[in-house]
Amino acid sequence: ATNAIDAHLFQDDDGKFYLYYVDLAGGFKIRGQLMKDPLTKQGETTIVIRPTEPWEMISGHVTEGPFMLKHKGVYYLTYSGTGADSPNYGIGYATAKSPLGPFTKYAGNPIVHRGGKVLGPGHHCVIEGPDKKLWLVYHQKWDEKTSFHRFLAIDPLWLDDEGVLPG
């Protein structure tokens, strides 16, 4: 796609690949795309997330930085919302029963957000450590100014007994 950013390739348990990315044409929206292989699209793209929640629109109508997790048959599409140069940038997620949705945004979003000395946490990935525990790797802002002056951070991430990513 042209005019696109933040690509993330996900391989499902059945071996199929899905590409998630941000389509900037006409405003920020996250699309999902079935892939024939890691480099070849298959079929049409689907808009899976667009900015609709107040937290996603504080400093610009933005949903970006998609990252897919799967746990016990549920697809967790994590993403960032509002402007990346803002201290209000944050991370939320939506769930679905299939990799292309439909997705339902978590009512407790954003799960990672501004608070105390934490400013503009967002655009992340999730990695599994050698102990099988999950880690959220993301950036934060150094100060409250509107800028891209930021640093890398890492925190533990887990799903509770109800399958919720607690904030």
N, C-alpha and C positions, 0 to 999 in steps of 0.2 A: 504494500500500500504506500502511496505517497502521502506526505503530510502526516506521518505517524511517528510515535515515540514509544519508549518503554516496553519493548517486546519481551515476553516471557514464554518459553516453551515448556509445556507440561506433558509428561508421558503417563498415561493411565495404566492401570493394572493389566488391561488387555493388550497393551503394546501400542495403542493408538496415540498419536501426538495431537496436541491442541496448542495453538498459538494465541496468546492474549496480548493485546497491545492497545495503545491509546490512539484513536482517530481524532485528529485536531480539526478536520473539516467541519465548519459550522459549530464549533464548540467541543470541549473535551468530552469524550465518551469512550468507554472500554468495550472493545470488540473481542469476540472469540471466534476462532477459525479452526475447523478440522483440517488436519494436514495428512497428505498421502505419505509423506516422510518428513524429516525435520526441515526440508527446504522447499517442499512443493505443496501449495494449497490444494484443498479438495472441497469443492462446493462453494457455497456462499458464506459470508461472514454474518455474525449475529451480534447486535448490540446487547451486551449483558449488564452493563452498569452505566448510568448517566447521573450527573449531579441533580439530586432532588431533595436532599436533606439539608436543613439549615447549617450544620457544621461543614458541609461540603461547599458552601457558598459564602462564607464569611469574608474571605479575601480573594474572590474570584470564583466562578462556577467551574469547579475542577474535580474530576475523578481521574486518577492516573496511577502509575506504578503497580499494575496488577501482579499478584503472585498467587498461584494455586496450591492448595494442600488438599489431601483426601484423607479422611479418617472415618472408619467404620461405615463405608459406603456413602458418606456425605462429602460433597465438594465444598471447600471453603475458599472463596475468592477474596483474598485480602487486597486492599488497595488504599491509596492515600487520597485525601480530599482537601480542598481549598488551595490557595496559591503556595507553591513550594518555597517561595521567598518570604513567607509570612510566619510569625511565631504561632499562628493559629493552625498551621498545617498539622494533620493528624492521620491516624491509620484506623480504618474500619474494615468490616468484612460482610460478606453476604454468603448464603448457603443455597445449595441446590441438590437435587437428586441425580442430575446429569451434568457433564462438564460444560454444556452450553446453556444451562439454565432450564426454566426460568429461575433467577436468583432472588432471594428474599434478603433484604438488608437486615442486619442485626439491630434490634431496637436500642441496644446499649451503646451504639457507635457514638463517637469514636472510642476505640478501646485503648489507643495510645494517643495522648493529647497533651497540650500545654498544661503545665502545673508546676508551681514552685520554680526551680531553676531549669526545668525541662521546657525548652522552647522549640516549636516547629518540628516535632519528631515525625519522620515519614520516610517515604520511598525506601522500601525494605526488601529483604528476602528472609526466608526461614531455612535454617540448616539443622541437620541432625548431628549431634556430637557423638563421639565414640561410645558414650554411655546410653545412646538412643534417646536422649533428652533433646527437646527442640530449643533452638536459640533464634531470637529475632535480631537481625543485623539491620541497622537503619541509620539515618543521619539526624542530627539535631542542629539547631542554630546556636551560635555563640552569644547572640544578644537579641534584643527586641526590634532591631532595625529591619526594615524591608531590604533584604539582601540574600545572597547565596553564601554567606560566610558561615560555614558549618563544619561539623566533625562527625566521625563515625562512632556509633555506640552499639552495644550488644547487651541483651537482657534475656533471661529465660522466658520461654513461652510454653504454655501447656493447655490442654483441653480438660475441662472439669468433667465430672461424672455424667452431666447432661449434654456433653459435647459442645460446651460454650467456651470460646476463647475469652477468658476474663481480662478485663482492663485494669 
